[in-house]
Each structure stands twice: as C-alpha cells, then as structure tokens.
Amino acid sequence: MDAYCYGSYGREYRERLLGQWGIVDVNDCCSCTKFLVESRKVDGERLCVTGISSGGYTTLASLAFKETLKLVFL
C-alpha cells in the first residue's frame, strides 16, 4: 500500500489525516493488510511494513498499537 500524499495525488487522503495522524493511516494500513491476507493475495506470515517520515510513524504505530502486524527481529 502506498499513500503518496504530495501534489494532487493523495490530496483527499492527506486531508482525511488532518488531526487524525496515527489513527486514520494506521487503520487503513491494517484494514488493507487484513483484506490482502483474508483474500489470500499475500502470506500473512511474510509481510513487511516500512516507512519514512510520516510513513515511519504509521509503521511504528501499526506495530505498537495494533495486532494486525507483528515485529520480528532477524
């Protein structure tokens, strides 16, 4: 999932985040993950979530506050 929020692409999504950082984006990330796993499009044991800047916050919040994704150290 790529929520590229700069320029005209992703503007509506970026506006949804106003005052809702770490809520809307994390819920979207986890909902997308659940859908992909349940529809058997991805292996739920081999997922990766990454991000920088605001995406880094989404990554950290997804791992810290939700049970959809898990943190694994290799």
C-alpha positions in Angstrom: 0.0 0.0 0.0 1.4 3.4 -0.9 -0.2 6.5 0.3 1.8 9.1 -1.5 0.4 12.3 -0.2 2.2 15.1 -2.1 0.9 17.1 -5.0 -2.6 16.4 -6.4 -2.2 12.6 -5.9 -3.4 11.6 -2.5 -4.8 15.0 -1.5 -8.1 13.7 -0.3 -6.3 11.1 1.8 -4.0 13.7 3.2 -7.0 15.9 4.2 -8.5 12.9 5.9 -5.4 12.8 8.1 -5.8 16.3 9.5 -6.0 15.9 13.2 -6.1 12.1 12.8 -2.4 11.1 12.3 -1.8 7.7 13.7 -5.5 6.8 13.6 -6.8 7.0 10.0 -3.5 6.0 8.4 -2.9 3.1 10.8 -6.5 1.8 10.4 -6.1 2.0 6.6 -2.8 0.1 6.7 -4.2 -2.6 9.0 -7.5 -2.9 7.0 -5.6 -3.3 3.8 -3.4 -5.9 5.4 -6.3 -7.9 6.7 -8.1 -7.8 3.3 -5.0 -9.0 1.4 -4.4 -11.8 3.9 -8.1 -12.9 4.0 -8.3 -12.8 0.2 -5.2 -15.0 0.1 -3.3 -12.4 -2.0 -0.4 -12.3 0.4 1.1 -14.6 3.0 0.2 -13.3 6.4 3.4 -14.7 7.9 5.7 -12.9 5.4 4.5 -9.3 5.4 6.7 -6.2 5.7 5.8 -2.7 6.7 8.2 0.2 6.2 8.1 3.9 6.0 10.0 7.2 6.4 8.8 10.5 7.8 5.1 10.2 8.4 5.2 6.7 7.0 7.7 5.8 9.6 5.2 7.0 12.3 2.5 4.9 10.6 4.8 1.9 10.6 5.7 2.3 14.3 2.1 3.0 15.4 0.9 -0.1 13.4 3.3 -2.3 15.2 2.8 -0.7 18.6 -0.9 -0.3 18.8 -2.4 -3.0 16.6 -2.2 -6.7 16.4 -2.5 -7.0 12.7 1.2 -6.8 12.0 4.0 -8.1 14.2 7.5 -7.1 14.9 10.2 -9.7 14.2 13.9 -9.4 14.7 16.1 -11.4 12.5 
